[in-house]
């Protein structure tokens, strides 16, 4: 009797948990859908080719975002160039070479703590190191990329570690048993198996970085710029900063026309990056199978 009563209680708890999860998910989807619908409705009539290819203006009918899209693109490409090799190399060293001791646990704990630090702290760090100490000009592409690299590097290391850790030990042991060196085993077994998880985590981290505002404000990235950057030492702007700047403009057309149109463009960019992460993961998964 006690066993059957306990099973009934567990079934009731499971059903209650499923209902709570369903209601929470439905509420989140409705809220997100309503927010997106509100933004898209406000952007109707403003989101056109002139808006995509134009430059910022104090007149809402002439406002555009091309220099900001170009600036965000340059920054995020440079962030990927810095982040991917450093993050993956660090994860490989921690998982494949470093012994499981107190030092490793302390390093992993600090990396996890760095991943949870507010982004504005990284803006202050970038301002102090890259502008104050290294002497780079504030607001250039290189400083913005280095600052955002510091912001997402802990996330990339953690995701790459989890992907490498998920590779079965039997594959490693079989490779070593056949006479492969540790680096050959990593290059031919661990990394190919971990690529889907590494790429997914990296692209999602880059998508998070492209929407950052606080670190860029701290390092002096321009809120409005009228030409696309020509190199890594050129002044740059970023789309999230322009959205932030337009939200404070006095004309109603900026808050309920231009700004929602820019938000829709940013959402589309984020959706494309998230979709790219899923596509890359599925492609590599099919290749392995």
N, C-alpha and C positions, 0 to 999 in steps of 0.2 A: 504493500500500500504506500509506504513512504517513497519507494522508487518511482511509482507511477505519479504520485502527487508532485514529486520534484520535476519529472519530465513535463508535466502540465505547466508548472511555473516557468520552466525554461522556454517552452513554446510561446507562452504569453509574453515573456520578456523579449523574445526574438521578434514577434509580430509588432510589439510596441516600438522596438528599435527601428524596424523597417518602415513603419508609418512615420516616425519622427524624421528619418532620413528622406523619405519621399516628400513630406511636407516642406522640409527645409530646402531641398533641391528645387521644388516647384516654386517656392517663394523667391528664391534667388534668381531663377530663370525669368519669372514675371517681372521682378524689379529691374533686372538687366535689360530685358526686352523693352520695358517701358522707358527706361533711360535712353536706350539707343533710338527708339522711335521718336522721342522728344527731340533729341539732337538732330536726327535725320530730317525731321519735319522743319526745324528751324533753318537747316542748311539749304532747303529747296529754293532755287532761284539764285543762289550764290555760288554753288559748286559747279563751275564750268571750266573750260579750257583756259580762259583768261586768268582765272584765279590760280590754276595750277602753274602756269608759266609766267605770271606776273611777279612784281616785287612789292614789298610792304609799302603802304601809303596811309596818310592820315585821312584820305577820302575812301570810305568803305567800298564804293563801286569800282575803285581802281586798285584795291588791295590784292596782293598775290603772295604766294608762298614758295616760289621756286628756289630762291637762295637758301631758304631754311631747310627745304628737302635736301638740297645738295649738301649743305653743311652737316645735317644729320647723317647722310649717307657716307660722307668722307670720315666722319668721326667713328661711325660704327664699323666701317671696314678696317680702320686702323686699330680699333679695340679688338677686333677678331684676330688681327695679325699678332698683336701682343699677347692676347689672352690664351689662345689655343695652344701654342707650343709650351708656354710657361705652365699653364694649368695641367696639361696632360703629362708633361715631364715630372712635375711635382707629384702627381697622383701615381705615376709609375714607380718613382723612387720610394714613396711611402708604402705602396702595396707589394712591390716585387723585390725590393732591395733592403729596405730598413727592417731590422729585427723588431719583433713585437715586444717592446719594453716600455718603461715608464716615459722615456724621452718621446717615443712615437705617440703615446697616448696624450702627452702634454701638447705636442705640436697639433694633433688632430683636434684637441679641445680648443686651442687658440684659433684654429682655422674656423671651427664652428662658431665661436664667439664673434670673429670678424665678419662672418656672413650675416649676423644679426644686428650689426651696428647701423644706426641711422645714416642715410646717404649723405646728409649735410656734413657729417663728421669727415667723410672722405673728401668733400669739397674743401673743408678747412685744411685737411692734410695735403691735398693737391696744391692749394694756395701757398702753404708753407714750404713744401719741398720743391715743386717745379717752378714756381714764380719767385718765392722769397730766397731759396737757397741756390737753385740751379740757374736762376736769372732769365728764364724764358719770359717772353711777353705774355701778359694775361689775355685770355680770350682767344688764343690761337688754336688751331685744330689739334696740334700735338699735345698741348696741355690738357685740353678737354678729353682726348683719347686716353692719355695716361691716367687721368683722374678716374674716368669710368672703368678703366682696366683694374685699378685698385678696388673699385666698388664691386665688380662681379667676379674677380679672380677667386675668392674663397668659395663662391657658389660653384664655379666650374671645377675646382679641385675636388670638392665633395662629390659632385655628380660623376666625375671621371673615376674617382675612387670606388664608388658604388658599382659602376659599370664593370670595372676591372675585377672587383671582388666577386661579382656574380659569375665570372668564368669558372667552370668546374675545375677543381684541383686535379681531377683525373686526366684532363687534357694536358695540363702542365707536366704532370708526372710522366705521361706517355712520351711527350716531346723530349724531356730530359733523359728518359730511359733509352731513347734512340740515339743519344750522343749529342744532341743539340746543346749549345751553350745557353746560359740564362738569357742573354740578349737575343739570340736566335729564337728561343722559345717565346719571348715577349713579342718580338716582331712578327712571327708567323702564327702564333696561337692566341696569346692574350689580347693584343691590340685588335686584330680582325674581329674577334668575338665581342669585344667591348665597344667597337666603333658606333653601333646604333645608339647605345646609351650615352656615350660621350658627345656625339653630335647633337642629340636631342637636348641634353642638358646645356650645352654651349649655346645653341640657337635660342633657347628659351631665356637664358641669361642675357644674351644680346638684345632680345626683344624687351627685356626689363630695362636694360641700359638706355635704349633709344627713347624711352619715355621719361627718363630722369630729368628733373628740373633743378632741385636744390644744389647739387654739386656744381652745375654749370653756372648758376648765379654766383656762387662763392668765388669761382676762378675768373669771373669777369667776362663770360661769353655774352656777346651782344644780344639784346632782346629784339632789336630790329637791325637788319643788315640788307643792303641793296644790291650786293653782288655775291656770286658763289665763290667759295674759296678756291684759290689756284694752286695751293700746295699745303704742306703740313705746317708751315710757319705763317700762313695767312690767317687774318681774323675771320671768325666764323660765327654763325648763328645756329640755332636749333629750333625745330618746330615746336616742341613743348614750351620753350621760352617765349616764342612769339604768341602762342595761345595765352600764356600767362600775362603778357604785356597787353594784348587786345582786350582781355577781360576787365582792364581798368580804364579803357577809353570811354569818354563821356557819351559818345553817340550811341544810340540804341541799336543801330544797324550792326555795330561791331559785336555786341553781346548776343544778339538774336539773329545773326546772319553770317557774318564773316567768321566769328569764332567757332560756331557749330560746324561750319564747312571745314575749317582746319582740323577740328576734332575728328570728323568723319575720315579725313585723309589719314590722320595718325592711327585711327582704329583699323583702317584697311591695311596699312603697313604692318601693324602688329599681327593682324589676322593672317597676312601672307607669310610672315616669319614663323608663326606658330604652325601654319599648314605645311611650310617647308620642313620644319622639324619632324612632323608626323610622316611626311613623304619620304624623307631620308631614312628614317627608322624603318619604315615598311620596305623600302628598296633594299637596304642592307640585310633585313631579315629574310626576304625572298632569295637574295643572293646566297645567304648561308644555307638555306634549306635546299 
